[in-house]
Amino acid sequence: MLHYLTVPVTAFQQNCSLVWCDQTMEAAVIDPGGDLDRLLAEVQQRGLQLKAIWLTHAHIDHAGGTGELAQQLHLPVIGPHEGDQYWIDGLPQQSTMFGFPPALPFTPTRWLHDGDTVTIGKETLNVRHCPGHTPGHVVFHAPQIERCFVGDVLFAGSIGRTDFPGGNHQQLIASITQRLWPMGDATVFIPGHGPESTFGRERRSNPYVGNT
């Protein structure tokens, strides 16, 4: 079975998630924005073997710790989509701008595309490309536990910002309504910030995408 633990990291309280297969205890970390000592302590406490870094997108609060963690533990970096290459290139500038520790550069081991899958242990998650917040944003859907790790596409009561370079409001709404909603009303999503919610609840009551 797939398990996960959400650990808010950095001053932005970004929801970094550890996901693991309970048969193999192999784990991936989604969006290690920072506070790596804290994340690694959780890995050790649970007896996990960290095997990969999965990125939803390359904003500093989601990807700032990626280069250091990949280098330290020789981990592959999986994702996001190539559309976020310029955000990866700009991580050093982002870290200076937002007062983060210097971000080490990295090159994704594998870019992700709509319809791809990622595997950890004996568990497989589906990848959907959901541009709008950033051009290369992806989400990780685990239908076996009715969960989706959506980064900054959707929040409880809100949606991702589209005023950054490469943001596109229409694209974001299309990503939510055409790619997330078909996963089912009962699916619980883990956003990049704030509390979990369900797609059904947001479809009914979210002021930005309600009644879609």
N, CA, C and O of each residue as an XYZ file, in Angstrom:
848
protein
N       0.839     -1.195      0.000
C       0.000      0.000      0.000
C       0.878      1.249      0.000
O       1.993      1.240      0.523
N       0.367      2.303     -0.583
C       1.091      3.577     -0.627
C       0.743      4.416      0.601
O      -0.426      4.557      0.960
N       1.765      4.963      1.231
C       1.580      5.858      2.385
C       2.219      7.201      2.057
O       3.067      7.294      1.169
N       1.811      8.238      2.776
C       2.455      9.533      2.583
C       2.434     10.332      3.880
O       1.600     10.118      4.760
N       3.373     11.250      3.961
C       3.475     12.164      5.094
C       3.776     13.543      4.529
O       4.694     13.704      3.724
N       3.005     14.533      4.949
C       3.224     15.897      4.486
C       3.996     16.683      5.538
O       3.620     16.718      6.709
N       5.075     17.307      5.099
C       5.949     18.064      5.994
C       6.069     19.491      5.458
O       6.727     19.699      4.438
N       5.449     20.486      6.118
C       5.612     21.869      5.659
C       7.070     22.317      5.838
O       7.658     22.156      6.907
N       7.639     22.886      4.755
C       9.040     23.312      4.793
C       9.165     24.758      4.317
O       8.283     25.284      3.639
N      10.252     25.369      4.679
C      10.644     26.743      4.332
C       9.707     27.764      4.986
O       8.674     27.415      5.557
N      10.101     29.021      4.885
C       9.286     30.111      5.429
C       7.946     30.217      4.703
O       7.013     30.837      5.212
N       7.848     29.607      3.507
C       6.606     29.641      2.739
C       5.643     28.528      3.150
O       4.540     28.428      2.612
N       6.069     27.678      4.118
C       5.227     26.561      4.590
C       4.713     25.730      3.413
O       3.515     25.479      3.284
N       5.641     25.315      2.569
C       5.319     24.506      1.392
C       5.147     23.053      1.812
O       5.966     22.513      2.556
N       4.080     22.425      1.331
C       3.776     21.043      1.706
C       4.636     20.057      0.923
O       4.248     19.601     -0.153
N       5.790     19.736      1.464
C       6.626     18.677      0.913
C       6.035     17.340      1.368
O       5.602     17.211      2.513
N       6.016     16.356      0.483
C       5.434     15.060      0.845
C       6.434     13.926      0.654
O       7.118     13.847     -0.366
N       6.506     13.061      1.639
C       7.196     11.785      1.492
C       6.144     10.749      1.116
O       5.110     10.650      1.777
N       6.395      9.981      0.069
C       5.479      8.902     -0.321
C       6.275      7.608     -0.345
O       7.409      7.571     -0.823
N       5.666      6.539      0.179
C       6.421      5.286      0.218
C       5.518      4.062      0.081
O       4.320      4.092      0.361
N       6.166      2.980     -0.368
C       5.538      1.670     -0.526
C       5.798      0.870      0.739
O       6.952      0.675      1.120
N       4.740      0.402      1.397
C       4.946     -0.276      2.685
C       5.491     -1.697      2.527
O       5.891     -2.319      3.512
N       5.507     -2.213      1.298
C       6.096     -3.549      1.091
C       7.615     -3.484      0.987
O       8.319     -4.379      1.456
N       8.111     -2.414      0.368
C       9.554     -2.307      0.159
C      10.207     -1.243      1.034
O      11.424     -1.241      1.215
N       9.391     -0.337      1.577
C       9.851      0.825      2.338
C      10.710      1.771      1.491
O      11.480      2.571      2.023
N      10.566      1.667      0.175
C      11.210      2.625     -0.713
C      10.335      3.874     -0.800
O       9.107      3.786     -0.822
N      10.984      5.036     -0.848
C      10.256      6.301     -0.769
C      10.744      7.283     -1.826
O      11.879      7.218     -2.297
N       9.840      8.198     -2.179
C      10.194      9.369     -2.985
C       9.804     10.603     -2.185
O       8.911     10.553     -1.340
N      10.477     11.700     -2.456
C      10.113     12.966     -1.817
C       9.608     13.898     -2.908
O      10.272     14.105     -3.924
N       8.425     14.454     -2.685
C       7.820     15.372     -3.641
C       8.076     16.807     -3.190
O       7.665     17.203     -2.099
N       8.747     17.573     -4.020
C       8.974     19.012     -3.809
C       9.770     19.339     -2.540
O       9.248     19.973     -1.623
N      11.036     18.905     -2.491
C      11.887     19.256     -1.343
C      12.399     20.695     -1.454
O      13.508     20.939     -1.931
N      11.580     21.630     -1.010
C      11.917     23.040     -1.137
C      13.028     23.496     -0.215
O      13.714     24.477     -0.504
N      13.214     22.792      0.894
C      14.234     23.169      1.869
C      14.056     22.372      3.144
O      13.331     21.378      3.168
N      14.732     22.818      4.224
C      14.678     22.115      5.525
C      15.008     20.632      5.361
O      14.291     19.768      5.865
N      16.104     20.346      4.647
C      16.442     18.963      4.314
C      16.731     18.118      5.546
O      16.403     16.932      5.569
N      17.344     18.713      6.579
C      17.628     17.947      7.801
C      16.340     17.406      8.404
O      16.285     16.267      8.869
N      15.317     18.231      8.389
C      14.025     17.811      8.934
C      13.420     16.682      8.095
O      12.890     15.713      8.637
N      13.503     16.814      6.796
C      12.966     15.777      5.908
C      13.713     14.460      6.092
O      13.102     13.394      6.167
N      15.031     14.544      6.164
C      15.826     13.316      6.302
C      15.619     12.667      7.661
O      15.717     11.447      7.788
N      15.334     13.474      8.676
C      15.023     12.905      9.992
C      13.727     12.092      9.933
O      13.625     11.037     10.558
N      12.741     12.582      9.183
C      11.480     11.838      9.016
C      11.722     10.541      8.245
O      11.135      9.507      8.565
N      12.572     10.595      7.247
C      12.920      9.396      6.471
C      13.549      8.350      7.383
O      13.182      7.176      7.346
N      14.500      8.791      8.199
C      15.213      7.876      9.097
C      14.287      7.307     10.163
O      14.330      6.116     10.471
N      13.449      8.176     10.723
C      12.543      7.747     11.789
C      11.601      6.636     11.333
O      11.239      5.758     12.116
N      11.208      6.682     10.064
C      10.265      5.696      9.531
C      10.944      4.508      8.860
O      10.271      3.609      8.354
N      12.275      4.501      8.854
C      13.002      3.390      8.257
C      12.848      3.302      6.744
O      12.822      2.211      6.174
N      12.743      4.475      6.091
C      12.529      4.505      4.650
C      13.852      4.550      3.889
O      14.869      5.006      4.410
N      13.818      4.074      2.659
C      14.955      4.194      1.751
C      14.573      5.204      0.670
O      13.769      4.907     -0.213
N      15.154      6.389      0.750
C      14.814      7.433     -0.204
C      15.459      7.124     -1.550
O      16.678      6.987     -1.653
N      14.613      7.015     -2.589
C      15.082      6.560     -3.900
C      14.993      7.619     -4.993
O      15.683      7.514     -6.007
N      14.151      8.643     -4.804
C      13.954      9.598     -5.891
C      13.370     10.904     -5.377
O      12.742     10.957     -4.320
N      13.595     11.957     -6.159
C      12.961     13.258     -5.953
C      11.976     13.468     -7.092
O      12.347     13.356     -8.260
N      10.734     13.768     -6.767
C       9.709     14.072     -7.772
C       9.334     15.539     -7.627
O       9.057     16.001     -6.520
N       9.323     16.271     -8.727
C       8.991     17.698     -8.691
C       7.701     17.986     -9.441
O       7.506     17.528    -10.567
N       6.810     18.761     -8.794
C       5.611     19.231     -9.493
C       5.946     20.429    -10.367
O       5.429     20.549    -11.478
N       6.812     21.321     -9.877
C       7.247     22.481    -10.643
C       8.487     23.055     -9.969
O       8.915     22.574     -8.920
N       9.062     24.091    -10.583
C      10.397     24.510    -10.154
C      10.455     25.876     -9.487
O      11.471     26.563     -9.587
N       9.389     26.282     -8.809
C       9.491     27.479     -7.976
C      10.362     27.168     -6.763
O      10.445     26.019     -6.329
N      11.004     28.185     -6.224
C      12.032     28.010     -5.194
C      11.522     27.266     -3.958
O      12.249     26.449     -3.392
N      10.283     27.535     -3.529
C       9.782     26.897     -2.311
C       9.471     25.422     -2.529
O       9.277     24.686     -1.562
N       9.421     24.979     -3.777
C       9.174     23.567     -4.094
C      10.452     22.840     -4.501
O      10.591     21.641     -4.259
N      11.383     23.560     -5.116
C      12.562     22.904     -5.700
C      13.884     23.369     -5.121
O      14.938     22.894     -5.545
N      13.857     24.289     -4.159
C      15.090     24.901     -3.667
C      16.110     23.945     -3.077
O      17.312     24.196     -3.158
N      15.641     22.836     -2.475
C      16.564     21.886     -1.863
C      16.930     20.724     -2.771
O      17.684     19.834     -2.375
N      16.398     20.730     -3.989
C      16.550     19.583     -4.888
C      18.001     19.291     -5.244
O      18.459     18.156     -5.118
N      18.726     20.320     -5.689
C      20.105     20.107     -6.106
C      20.970     19.547     -4.994
O      21.749     18.619     -5.211
N      20.831     20.113     -3.792
C      21.629     19.653     -2.649
C      21.274     18.223     -2.275
O      22.161     17.405     -2.033
N      19.974     17.915     -2.226
C      19.540     16.566     -1.831
C      19.959     15.533     -2.871
O      20.412     14.444     -2.521
N      19.809     15.875     -4.145
C      20.199     14.948     -5.216
C      21.696     14.652     -5.159
O      22.125     13.512     -5.340
N      22.480     15.698     -4.904
C      23.935     15.546     -4.834
C      24.351     14.746     -3.601
O      25.214     13.870     -3.668
N      23.715     15.070     -2.478
C      24.075     14.438     -1.201
C      23.800     12.933     -1.203
O      24.611     12.152     -0.706
N      22.648     12.526     -1.767
C      22.237     11.120     -1.705
C      22.253     10.418     -3.064
O      21.804      9.278     -3.183
N      22.772     11.104     -4.089
C      22.849     10.529     -5.443
C      21.475     10.062     -5.919
O      21.310      8.927     -6.365
N      20.486     10.965     -5.815
C      19.110     10.617     -6.171
C      18.766     11.154     -7.558
O      19.216     12.237     -7.933
N      17.972     10.402     -8.322
C      17.467     10.941     -9.580
C      16.405     12.004     -9.318
O      15.643     11.917     -8.355
N      16.371     13.008    -10.190
C      15.348     14.049    -10.117
C      14.344     13.783    -11.236
O      14.679     13.855    -12.418
N      13.114     13.476    -10.846
C      12.064     13.107    -11.794
C      11.067     14.257    -11.891
O      10.412     14.598    -10.907
N      10.950     14.863    -13.095
C      10.058     15.986    -13.289
C      10.772     17.309    -13.042
O      11.937     17.342    -12.646
N      10.049     18.392    -13.284
C       8.702     18.446    -13.837
C       8.738     18.248    -15.356
O       9.542     17.466    -15.862
N       7.875     18.950    -16.073
C       7.844     18.965    -17.537
C       8.854     20.005    -18.033
O       9.162     20.959    -17.319
N       9.368     19.824    -19.251
C      10.386     20.728    -19.802
C       9.986     22.202    -19.791
O      10.850     23.079    -19.833
N       8.683     22.479    -19.736
C       8.220     23.858    -19.716
C       8.768     24.669    -18.559
O       8.742     25.900    -18.597
N       9.268     23.992    -17.522
C       9.810     24.705    -16.354
C      11.329     24.832    -16.384
O      11.931     25.194    -15.373
N      11.960     24.542    -17.518
C      13.418     24.640    -17.593
C      13.906     26.026    -17.160
O      14.894     26.136    -16.433
N      13.218     27.081    -17.604
C      13.709     28.431    -17.265
C      13.554     28.730    -15.780
O      14.309     29.534    -15.232
N      12.584     28.092    -15.118
C      12.476     28.262    -13.669
C      13.634     27.545    -12.961
O      14.163     28.041    -11.967
N      14.019     26.384    -13.479
C      15.177     25.675    -12.921
C      16.435     26.524    -13.116
O      17.235     26.685    -12.194
N      16.600     27.065    -14.329
C      17.768     27.914    -14.602
C      17.802     29.122    -13.672
O      18.878     29.602    -13.316
N      16.630     29.614    -13.278
C      16.555     30.812    -12.459
C      16.523     30.570    -10.960
O      16.321     31.513    -10.194
N      16.719     29.325    -10.518
C      16.650     29.041     -9.077
C      17.643     29.864     -8.248
O      17.264     30.354     -7.184
N      18.896     30.039     -8.684
C      19.806     30.891     -7.893
C      19.266     32.309     -7.712
O      19.360     32.886     -6.629
N      18.701     32.863     -8.785
C      18.124     34.205     -8.706
C      16.898     34.210     -7.797
O      16.702     35.145     -7.021
N      16.066     33.156     -7.893
C      14.887     33.052     -7.023
C      15.309     32.997     -5.554
O      14.694     33.635     -4.700
N      16.362     32.230     -5.269
C      16.778     32.078     -3.863
C      17.231     33.411     -3.288
O      16.955     33.710     -2.126
N      17.927     34.220     -4.091
C      18.357     35.549     -3.641
C      17.151     36.461     -3.434
O      17.058     37.176     -2.437
N      16.236     36.420     -4.392
C      15.075     37.306     -4.364
C      14.185     37.060     -3.150
O      13.650     38.001     -2.563
N      14.028     35.786     -2.778
C      13.094     35.446     -1.700
C      13.786     35.097     -0.383
O      13.137     34.640      0.559
N      15.095     35.311     -0.317
C      15.809     35.103      0.934
C      15.986     33.652      1.316
O      16.052     33.329      2.502
N      16.064     32.767      0.332
C      16.302     31.346      0.578
C      17.802     31.059      0.575
O      18.573     31.842      0.020
N      18.231     29.950      1.184
C      19.633     29.544      1.043
C      19.950     29.348     -0.440
O      19.054     29.027     -1.220
N      21.206     29.537     -0.839
C      21.561     29.370     -2.254
C      21.128     27.994     -2.777
O      21.405     26.968     -2.156
N      20.456     27.990     -3.914
C      19.973     26.737     -4.502
C      21.024     26.178     -5.448
O      21.467     26.871     -6.364
N      21.426     24.930     -5.236
C      22.389     24.299     -6.138
C      21.699     23.971     -7.458
O      20.530     23.585     -7.470
N      22.417     24.124     -8.570
C      21.810     23.787     -9.860
C      21.613     22.279     -9.998
O      22.308     21.490     -9.359
N      20.675     21.899    -10.824
C      20.465     20.474    -11.117
C      19.853     20.350    -12.503
O      19.271     21.294    -13.037
N      19.998     19.173    -13.062
C      19.350     18.839    -14.328
C      18.456     17.640    -14.075
O      18.942     16.607    -13.612
N      17.159     17.741    -14.364
C      16.290     16.583    -14.149
C      16.820     15.338    -14.863
O      17.250     15.401    -16.014
N      16.779     14.230    -14.170
C      17.159     12.945    -14.749
C      16.155     12.534    -15.811
O      16.498     11.909    -16.814
N      14.902     12.904    -15.562
C      13.821     12.535    -16.477
C      12.752     13.624    -16.440
O      12.241     13.968    -15.374
N      12.424     14.155    -17.600
C      11.284     15.065    -17.705
C      10.002     14.246    -17.727
O      10.003     13.092    -18.155
N       8.907     14.846    -17.264
C       7.617     14.147    -17.236
C       6.631     14.772    -18.209
O       6.666     15.975    -18.469
N       5.754     13.935    -18.740
C       4.751     14.369    -19.705
C       3.392     13.800    -19.330
O       3.291     12.835    -18.571
N       2.361     14.408    -19.870
C       1.002     13.966    -19.574
C       0.830     12.496    -19.954
O       1.152     12.087    -21.069
N       0.314     11.711    -19.005
C       0.099     10.290    -19.260
C       1.242      9.398    -18.822
O       1.118      8.174    -18.875
N       2.367      9.984    -18.385
C       3.477      9.185    -17.857
C       3.094      8.555    -16.515
O       2.068      8.896    -15.926
N       3.920      7.646    -16.054
C       3.774      7.100    -14.701
C       5.122      7.185    -13.987
O       6.179      7.224    -14.617
N       5.057      7.211    -12.666
C       6.254      7.101    -11.827
C       6.021      5.967    -10.847
O       4.886      5.706    -10.448
N       7.090      5.297    -10.463
C       6.970      4.119     -9.602
C       7.894      4.259     -8.411
O       9.036      4.702     -8.536
N       7.379      3.871     -7.246
C       8.215      3.766     -6.052
C       7.887      2.434     -5.399
O       6.731      2.169     -5.070
N       8.905      1.589     -5.209
C       8.641      0.241     -4.722
C       7.699     -0.471     -5.678
O       7.971     -0.563     -6.875
N       6.591     -0.976     -5.148
C       5.608     -1.677     -5.982
C       4.401     -0.804     -6.299
O       3.376     -1.304     -6.762
N       4.518      0.491     -6.055
C       3.397      1.416     -6.261
C       3.644      2.325     -7.464
O       4.752      2.819     -7.671
N       2.601      2.532     -8.243
C       2.690      3.378     -9.433
C       1.708      4.532     -9.322
O       0.560      4.344     -8.920
N       2.162      5.721     -9.678
C       1.309      6.914     -9.707
C       1.256      7.439    -11.136
O       2.210      7.296    -11.900
N       0.134      8.046    -11.481
C      -0.067      8.612    -12.808
C       0.329     10.080    -12.821
O       0.115     10.797    -11.843
N       0.901     10.519    -13.920
C       1.344     11.903    -14.082
C       0.393     12.619    -15.037
O       0.083     12.115    -16.116
N      -0.066     13.803    -14.624
C      -0.816     14.674    -15.532
C      -0.096     16.016    -15.626
O       0.313     16.594    -14.619
N       0.048     16.489    -16.844
C       0.633     17.810    -17.074
C      -0.472     18.836    -16.860
O      -1.488     18.808    -17.555
N      -0.281     19.736    -15.909
C      -1.312     20.716    -15.539
C      -0.737     22.123    -15.571
O      -0.523     22.718    -14.515
N      -0.482     22.672    -16.754
C       0.098     24.016    -16.845
C      -0.884     25.101    -16.428
O      -2.091     24.878    -16.333
N      -0.333     26.269    -16.187
C      -1.152     27.420    -15.798
C      -0.476     28.212    -14.694
O      -0.282     29.421    -14.825
N      -0.114     27.540    -13.605
C       0.687     28.193    -12.551
C       2.104     28.368    -13.070
O       2.682     29.450    -12.962
N       2.662     27.304    -13.634
C       3.890     27.366    -14.432
C       3.647     26.518    -15.675
O       2.769     25.655    -15.668
N       4.413     26.749    -16.744
C       4.183     25.989    -17.975
C       4.459     24.493    -17.841
O       3.850     23.679    -18.535
N       5.385     24.134    -16.941
C       5.783     22.732    -16.837
C       5.227     21.996    -15.637
O       5.731     20.930    -15.283
N       4.207     22.534    -15.008
C       3.655     21.938    -13.786
C       3.030     20.566    -14.062
O       2.288     20.396    -15.029
N       3.339     19.595    -13.203
C       2.706     18.277    -13.266
C       2.112     17.938    -11.897
O       2.471     18.536    -10.882
N       1.195     16.963    -11.893
C       0.638     16.455    -10.641
C       0.818     14.941    -10.621
O       0.975     14.306    -11.664
N       0.792     14.372     -9.405
C       0.983     12.938     -9.217
C      -0.286     12.341     -8.610
O      -0.659     12.672     -7.484
N      -0.943     11.463     -9.361
C      -2.224     10.893     -8.942
C      -2.040      9.441     -8.518
O      -1.524      8.617     -9.273
N      -2.473      9.146     -7.296
C      -2.408      7.783     -6.759
C      -3.838      7.254     -6.611
O      -4.411      7.352     -5.526
N      -4.436      6.689     -7.686
C      -5.830      6.246     -7.614
C      -6.050      5.140     -6.593
O      -7.157      4.983     -6.078
N      -5.000      4.365     -6.292
C      -5.148      3.251     -5.362
C      -5.474      3.710     -3.948
O      -6.022      2.944     -3.154
N      -5.136      4.966     -3.628
C      -5.509      5.500     -2.306
C      -6.344      6.784     -2.444
O      -6.553      7.504     -1.468
N      -6.811      7.056     -3.655
C      -7.628      8.251     -3.936
C      -6.975      9.525     -3.418
O      -7.576     10.301     -2.676
N      -5.719      9.714     -3.834
C      -4.964     10.908     -3.461
C      -4.320     11.498     -4.705
O      -4.002     10.778     -5.652
N      -4.128     12.821     -4.697
C      -3.403     13.490     -5.774
C      -2.547     14.602     -5.176
O      -3.025     15.417     -4.387
N      -1.294     14.621     -5.560
C      -0.345     15.642     -5.107
C      -0.291     16.707     -6.194
O       0.302     16.499     -7.252
N      -0.923     17.861     -5.921
C      -1.215     18.819     -6.989
C      -0.322     20.056     -6.998
O      -0.535     20.953     -7.814
N       0.676     20.129     -6.110
C       1.520     21.322     -6.113
C       0.682     22.575     -5.957
O      -0.182     22.645     -5.083
N       0.935     23.568     -6.806
C       0.234     24.849     -6.679
C      -0.850     25.043     -7.738
O      -1.168     26.179     -8.091
N      -1.419     23.952     -8.247
C      -2.519     24.072     -9.215
C      -3.810     24.482     -8.508
O      -4.521     25.378     -8.963
N      -4.102     23.821     -7.397
C      -5.372     24.001     -6.694
C      -5.125     23.993     -5.195
O      -4.264     23.266     -4.699
N      -5.898     24.817     -4.472
C      -5.829     24.863     -3.009
C      -7.239     24.720     -2.443
O      -8.223     24.829     -3.174
N      -7.327     24.478     -1.150
C      -8.626     24.491     -0.479
C      -9.142     25.928     -0.526
O      -8.612     26.808      0.153
N     -10.175     26.158     -1.330
C     -10.772     27.482     -1.423
C     -10.086     28.450     -2.364
O     -10.469     29.618     -2.426
N      -9.077     27.994     -3.101
C      -8.367     28.906     -3.980
C      -7.714     28.131     -5.118
O      -7.854     26.912     -5.217
N      -6.996     28.860     -5.978
C      -6.256     28.246     -7.073
C      -4.871     28.866     -7.127
O      -4.600     29.850     -6.438
N      -3.993     28.297     -7.941
C      -2.633     28.796     -8.042
C      -2.560     30.177     -8.675
O      -3.433     30.559     -9.455
N      -1.524     30.915     -8.338
C      -1.299     32.226     -8.937
C      -0.908     32.060    -10.403
O      -0.271     31.079    -10.787
N      -1.305     33.040    -11.208
C      -0.929     33.010    -12.618
C      -0.252     34.310    -13.052
O      -0.134     34.591    -14.244
N       0.190     35.100    -12.068
C       0.810     36.385    -12.397
C       2.334     36.307    -12.469
O       2.991     37.328    -12.671
N       2.908     35.102    -12.306
C       4.341     34.932    -12.495
C       4.633     34.760    -13.990
O       3.725     34.447    -14.760
N       5.890     34.960    -14.410
C       6.224     34.718    -15.812
C       5.829     33.298    -16.240
O       6.145     32.323    -15.558
N       5.142     33.202    -17.367
C       4.713     31.897    -17.858
C       3.374     31.447    -17.323
O       2.852     30.418    -17.751
N       2.799     32.208    -16.383
C       1.488     31.853    -15.847
C       0.388     32.138    -16.864
O       0.516     33.037    -17.695
N      -0.698     31.362    -16.789
C      -1.801     31.532    -17.735
C      -3.088     31.098    -17.061
O      -3.291     29.911    -16.807
N      -3.962     32.059    -16.769
C      -5.172     31.778    -15.999
C      -6.091     30.797    -16.724
O      -6.585     29.849    -16.113
N      -6.324     31.013    -18.010
C      -7.212     30.115    -18.756
C      -6.683     28.693    -18.773
O      -7.436     27.729    -18.635
N      -5.373     28.582    -18.944
C      -4.719     27.267    -18.940
C      -4.904     26.578    -17.593
O      -5.168     25.378    -17.530
N      -4.764     27.352    -16.512
C      -4.901     26.786    -15.165
C      -6.319     26.252    -14.950
O      -6.493     25.141    -14.449
N      -7.322     27.031    -15.323
C      -8.709     26.589    -15.163
C      -8.951     25.321    -15.977
O      -9.614     24.396    -15.509
N      -8.409     25.278    -17.199
C      -8.559     24.085    -18.034
C      -7.869     22.880    -17.396
O      -8.401     21.771    -17.439
N      -6.695     23.085    -16.807
C      -5.991     21.984    -16.138
C      -6.830     21.414    -14.996
O      -6.922     20.199    -14.824
N      -7.438     22.312    -14.219
C      -8.244     21.877    -13.076
C      -9.489     21.127    -13.546
O      -9.782     20.037    -13.055
N     -10.212     21.705    -14.490
C     -11.510     21.134    -14.873
C     -11.370     19.913    -15.780
O     -12.197     19.002    -15.730
N     -10.318     19.893    -16.613
C     -10.178     18.799    -17.574
C      -9.259     17.679    -17.112
O      -9.368     16.548    -17.585
N      -8.352     17.991    -16.184
C      -7.382     16.977    -15.773
C      -7.587     16.513    -14.326
O      -7.372     15.342    -14.013
N      -8.002     17.433    -13.444
C      -8.183     17.044    -12.038
C      -9.583     16.496    -11.776
O      -9.721     15.424    -11.187
N     -10.615     17.204    -12.199
C     -11.983     16.774    -11.875
C     -12.281     15.340    -12.309
O     -12.973     14.635    -11.573
N     -11.791     14.861    -13.479
C     -12.089     13.477    -13.860
C     -11.504     12.424    -12.918
O     -11.880     11.254    -12.992
N     -10.602     12.823    -12.046
C     -10.065     11.869    -11.066
C     -11.112     11.484    -10.018
O     -10.936     10.505     -9.293
N     -12.199     12.255     -9.941
C     -13.302     11.871     -9.060
C     -13.472     12.772     -7.859
O     -12.498     13.236     -7.267
N     -14.742     13.016     -7.503
C     -15.061     13.909     -6.381
C     -14.463     13.445     -5.059
O     -14.130     14.266     -4.204
N     -14.325     12.132     -4.888
C     -13.854     11.606     -3.603
C     -12.340     11.740     -3.430
O     -11.822     11.550     -2.330
N     -11.637     12.062     -4.503
C     -10.176     12.136     -4.422
C      -9.747     13.287     -3.520
O     -10.167     14.429     -3.702
N      -8.911     12.966     -2.553
C      -8.317     13.958     -1.660
C      -7.053     14.489     -2.315
O      -6.228     13.711     -2.794
N      -6.892     15.815     -2.339
C      -5.661     16.351     -2.921
C      -4.807     17.011     -1.859
O      -5.297     17.614     -0.905
N      -3.502     16.870     -2.068
C      -2.502     17.468     -1.190
C      -1.939     18.667     -1.935
O      -1.171     18.499     -2.882
N      -2.310     19.881     -1.520
C      -1.850     21.074     -2.241
C      -0.441     21.472     -1.811
O       0.107     20.938     -0.847
N       0.130     22.421     -2.548
C       1.465     22.906     -2.218
C       1.515     23.735     -0.952
O       2.586     23.927     -0.376
N       0.368     24.229     -0.513
C       0.287     25.039      0.710
C      -1.094     24.831      1.313
O      -2.079     24.675      0.591
N      -1.162     24.830      2.646
C      -2.463     24.780      3.301
C      -3.031     23.370      3.435
O      -2.352     22.389      3.133
N      -4.292     23.274      3.894
C      -4.886     21.985      4.218
C      -5.324     21.196      2.987
O      -5.503     21.744      1.900
N      -5.489     19.903      3.195
C      -6.042     19.037      2.156
C      -7.525     19.352      1.959
O      -8.182     19.927      2.826
N      -8.029     18.954      0.787
C      -9.454     19.036      0.508
C      -9.781     17.924     -0.479
O      -8.926     17.091     -0.778
N     -11.007     17.903     -0.986
C     -11.361     16.931     -2.022
C     -11.738     17.679     -3.291
O     -12.142     18.841     -3.245
N     -11.602     17.000     -4.420
C     -11.994     17.630     -5.678
C     -13.490     17.943     -5.673
O     -13.916     18.967     -6.207
N     -14.272     17.071     -5.078
C     -15.712     17.309     -5.017
C     -16.067     18.567     -4.259
O     -16.908     19.353     -4.696
N     -15.423     18.756     -3.121
C     -15.684     19.955     -2.311
C     -15.316     21.221     -3.083
O     -16.061     22.201     -3.073
N     -14.160     21.192     -3.752
C     -13.729     22.385     -4.492
C     -14.610     22.614     -5.715
O     -14.877     23.757     -6.088
N     -15.054     21.540     -6.331
C     -15.917     21.660     -7.515
C     -17.245     22.320     -7.148
O     -17.861     23.009     -7.962
N     -17.668     22.094     -5.910
C     -18.935     22.691     -5.455
C     -18.761     24.103     -4.911
O     -19.602     24.968     -5.157
N     -17.672     24.349     -4.169
C     -17.632     25.568     -3.361
C     -16.464     26.503     -3.606
O     -16.471     27.622     -3.094
N     -15.453     26.086     -4.374
C     -14.291     26.951     -4.602
C     -14.724     28.173     -5.418
O     -15.292     28.015     -6.499
N     -14.466     29.391     -4.918
C     -14.967     30.591     -5.615
C     -14.389     30.783     -7.020
O     -14.956     31.521     -7.826
N     -13.271     30.128     -7.317
C     -12.643     30.280     -8.631
C     -13.088     29.217     -9.636
O     -13.138     29.476    -10.839
N     -13.406     28.039     -9.146
C     -13.773     26.944    -10.054
C     -15.025     26.204     -9.595
O     -15.291     25.087    -10.041
N     -15.797     26.830     -8.700
C     -17.044     26.201     -8.247
C     -18.025     26.061     -9.420
O     -18.026     26.859    -10.357
N     -18.855     25.022     -9.331
C     -19.873     24.751    -10.360
C     -19.277     24.509    -11.750
O     -19.899     24.804    -12.771
N     -18.043     23.958    -11.763
C     -17.466     23.545    -13.046
C     -17.485     22.034    -13.122
O     -17.045     21.460    -14.118
